[in-house]
Amino acid sequence: MEIPKLNFDVIIVGAGTSGTIAARFAAQQGLKVCLIDNNTKSDIGTKVCGDGVLATIFNFLHINPPKGNELLSLKRGFRIYSPDQKSWLTIKIPLYFVDRLRFGQRLLNEAIDSGIDQFLDKTRAINLTYNKEGVDGIKVRLKSGSKVDLKSKIVIDASGCYSTLRRTIKSTLIINEIPKRDLVLCFRDIVKLPSESKLTHDLDYCTLIIDPDKRSPGGFIWYFPKSETIINIGLGTFIQYNGSIKEYFQKYVFDYFITQPNFNIISSAGGVVPLRRPLPSCADNGIMFVGDAACHVDPANGGGIDVGMRAGYHAAQVAKKALVANDYSLKTLWEYNSIIMSDFGLKHAASDIIRLFFQYKPSKDLNFIIKKNILTDIDISKLWFHGELDLNFKATIKKIIKGITRPRLLLELKSLMKYMNNVIDLYKHYPNSVDSFKDWREKETSLFEEIYSKFIRTNLS
Ligand SMILES: Cc1cc2nc3c(=O)[nH]c(=O)nc-3n(C[C@H](O)[C@H](O)[C@H](O)COP(=O)(O)OP(=O)(O)OC[C@H]3O[C@@H](n4cnc5c(N)ncnc54)[C@H](O)[C@@H]3O)c2cc1C
């Protein structure tokens, strides 16, 4: 039996898209890196996903975009349809559709080639180990079944939404359990049609349909044409639809989109995605959380690959700084929180309000809002790209008066704007150090509790 090396600068748990990027950039800066994953090496990348990756991430990281048999197509952006599908919003943002396994394998191999010290597959992180300063490593169960302690100056947890380490960490700063109201349950099929019956519907764009009252309670339906004959279709919904999601998916997604005979289902599976603003603190002494483990998915659209890769890159940079300063405490690692909040945390917090608004609004209101241009392509694009929402209320009031009179909706839109401004203001003042975090956290909690109580129509907690 091969005995693993036991001491590192950084241990990265999880070799998904976030963890492989953290490993690669940490190793490139000369850090001694150990990357582990509980999956078999050849299966890494087999994530249940929509398989779309925003193109901008490859320029940001200066790494090769998908190509060859890893790349299936390049789309222009998203079309978000109203529940009645009579109107839609178009968001122009290029994204690649990938063969998820090949993409994941490429990122893993590039991380290994960048000079990481050790990669262990079929190795599960069981819990964290601590010294008097904080986290100093992890206990793992190796491929062989034996348990060992791996030690490091910093642990980067990239082990996904249900991270064992986040759930069990002894910390007053880290949220252990993600509330159910912030989790979306998904089911998706990848379907291949015979070559003679090519896809025709909106080949250039990814389709999202929102229909909270009927077809996609608390989420959306997606139709992503990966190539002319391969389509990724799925449904995201409230987590408590666990028992009935397949039935919903079959009726409102599969039977609706797949009308041709002789299709072949390449893959059929479910998953969970955290849809909310990032954890208020994504770090503590000796540890940083990245990707789904830290709720880095964009709550407006469920995209988490590019953001997790960004977070992995940032974590690697801060780890290097900590090593140079020879200080692995939160004092140094706090910079990671500041970068996350200014890079995308503020945007995601603003989008989180729109997520809640859309999740719980009656379908007839959403039909009205989209049809009457109360929310436009430009508004949503500004929100996605810059975290800004600036509804022109004079114009909105005129539109509402011109159309059907809906004073209740007008009031709700006004309170949406008020909360949006409050949240943006709060996140602009994210603390520069842990010293003022307690106050900020209390404000964040009370503001979002008010928002949840305002928008949520069910009793999920
Ligand atoms: C149905 C669905 C559709 C989606 N569609 C899209 C999309 O089209 N585009 C997009 O950008 N995002 C999409 N997302 C979100 C996206 O898939 C995630 O945000 C992204 O994959 C997160 O990457 P990650 O590396 O943080 O975590 P993960 O991909 O979950 O990787 C975690 C890794 O950690 C390993 N691991 C877990 N626990 C342990 C442990 N204890 N010890 C060791 N290893 C461990 C796992 O084996 C895994 O390899 C979708 C999500 C879902 C569920």
The ligand as an ORCA input file, in Angstrom:
! r2SCAN-3c Opt
* xyz 0 1
  C     -28.941     20.371    -12.179
  C     -27.909     21.460    -12.113
  C     -27.669     22.233    -13.246
  C     -26.663     23.206    -13.220
  N     -26.368     23.869    -14.388
  C     -25.349     24.741    -14.404
  C     -24.934     25.345    -15.647
  O     -25.455     25.057    -16.737
  N     -23.908     26.235    -15.598
  C     -23.289     26.572    -14.440
  O     -22.367     27.407    -14.461
  N     -23.633     25.984    -13.262
  C     -24.630     25.079    -13.233
  N     -24.962     24.455    -12.050
  C     -24.185     24.769    -10.837
  C     -22.809     24.119    -10.957
  O     -22.927     22.787    -11.381
  C     -22.065     24.184     -9.626
  O     -22.161     25.499     -9.139
  C     -20.591     23.826     -9.788
  O     -20.443     22.576    -10.396
  C     -19.924     23.840     -8.419
  O     -18.598     23.396     -8.516
  P     -17.779     23.023     -7.209
  O     -16.439     22.605     -7.700
  O     -17.879     24.128     -6.238
  O     -18.547     21.790     -6.555
  P     -18.821     20.352     -7.149
  O     -18.890     20.370     -8.629
  O     -20.002     19.825     -6.406
  O     -17.523     19.511     -6.764
  C     -17.311     19.047     -5.474
  C     -16.282     17.919     -5.538
  O     -15.959     17.558     -4.198
  C     -15.942     16.160     -4.060
  N     -16.286     15.891     -2.658
  C     -17.458     16.091     -2.028
  N     -17.375     15.765     -0.724
  C     -16.094     15.339     -0.529
  C     -15.396     14.873      0.604
  N     -15.979     14.799      1.820
  N     -14.107     14.502      0.464
  C     -13.498     14.591     -0.747
  N     -14.117     15.027     -1.855
  C     -15.399     15.415     -1.748
  C     -16.981     15.674     -5.073
  O     -16.696     14.336     -5.471
  C     -16.805     16.666     -6.214
  O     -15.858     16.222     -7.165
  C     -25.944     23.468    -12.029
  C     -26.209     22.712    -10.880
  C     -27.172     21.719    -10.913
  C     -27.422     20.885     -9.680
*
